[in-house]
Amino acid sequence: MTDTSEARSADGAAQGARQSGLSRLMRYVPMIAPVLLWAVPCVVLLHAGQHWPLPVTLGGTALFVIGLVVMPLAMVRGHGRRQQDRAAVVGDTLLGASWVLFTWSVLLGVLLRLALTVAGVGDGQSRARIVGYVVLGVAAVLLAWGYHEARRVPRVRQVDVQLPRLGPGLDGTRVALITDTHYGPLDRTRWSERVCETVNSLEADLVCHTGDIADGTAERRRAQAVPLGTVRATRARVYVTGNHEYYSEAQGWVDLMDELGWEPLRNRHLLVERGGDTLVVAGVDDVTAESSGLAGHRAHLAGALDGADPDLPVLLLAHQPKFVDRAAAGGVDLQLSGHTHGGQIWPFHHLVRIDQPTVAGLSRHGTRTLLYTSRGTGFWGPPFRVFAPSEITLLVLRSPQQPPAQP
């Protein structure tokens, strides 16, 4: 018979070794990833049997080398201590372009070449050149379309959500959700105004922003954020911090949202009453808050629900979907989150799933708790959205009970 304490110790040691190995591997990712992003398309497009004229091969290779050098340098200058917006735009754009080129170089470099070989199309050189032309064409189309998708005002996505504990007087309550606006190096003041106009057209009872307002301090991105002050709601406008606030003086963003008339729900709640029934609307700081070192900032669900009637339904704002485990344990009825961007540029959503329980949409966790994960209203970094459209969400809360008859 195995001693359970010894088994737990062995399991813990094995898990610790795996985590240690993963940590060591992750340290090399920032060095390896840029090389792969630029080297793989370079090989597939120029050095995989195409036999291009020498000037084409040399010129194309030089462009890939320039991209490999410029991209990390621009991102460091743009997102590091210097915070140079022009450098950030260059670095972010190159990152998005290289990701799309890498993805389709891998997919088409294997699948299309195999299909052409099976079909007996041409010789090795002609097949290699066809693959190169198709990869460049697909990447160009996706980047142009993805740029348009990232910069447009998001479409409204309406979702009916039935909450078993919701009183009949709250049936039909309209909750507008925006998140991950990520105001940043590209000035999107007019876009911000149009987003707010769209939100106002929804005539929502409650408007929520679940964090990642911007990349940069409140002082620096103030002009882009100010239109949020025009948002209207019949009951309340509420906001919680995201992880990006903690890269850019989070308290400044909390203060600005308060100035603009929003209720920052920092581990606290308010009550929304309608038709004689009550909904608890709570919010927590982002899960990265405590490690930020800011005094009083942490994700504290017990504090957020302190004093709330446990028999009332709870709507919780938490930036990251992975908070849902704590929400389910705490008896929350519905959690609203963002953070994932739906992956933003396909197929990045597969990597998002490593860190988060969901990427987008409505999901159930435990016996009571529902989670809605928005794909986000804006975009982070690369100004592209490929197969992951942005959204403004209108959640219509439904009660299983019949609403009271109108006189």
Salt bridges, closest charged atoms under 4 A:
ASP85 OD1 - ARG220 NH2 3.34
ASP85 OD1 - ARG221 NH2 3.02
ASP92 OD1 - HIS79 NE2 2.86
GLU149 OE2 - ARG152 NE 3.05
GLU149 OE2 - ARG155 NH2 3.82
ASP160 OD2 - ARG398 NE 3.54
ASP171 OD2 - ARG398 NH1 3.26
ASP180 OD1 - HIS182 NE2 3.57
ASP180 OD1 - HIS319 NE2 3.93
ASP180 OD1 - HIS341 NE2 3.33
GLU193 OE1 - ARG190 NH1 3.18
GLU197 OE2 - ARG190 NH1 3.58
ASP212 OD2 - HIS182 NE2 3.30
ASP212 OD2 - HIS319 NE2 3.27
ASP215 OD2 - HIS182 ND1 3.10
ASP215 OD1 - HIS244 ND1 2.50
GLU259 OE2 - ARG222 NH2 2.40
GLU263 OE1 - ARG268 NH2 2.60
ASP285 OD2 - ARG266 NH2 3.02
ASP285 OD2 - HIS297 ND1 3.99
ASP333 OD1 - ARG165 NH2 2.78
ASP355 OD1 - LYS322 NZ 3.28
GLU391 OE1 - ARG157 NH1 3.90
GLU391 OE1 - ARG375 NE 3.62
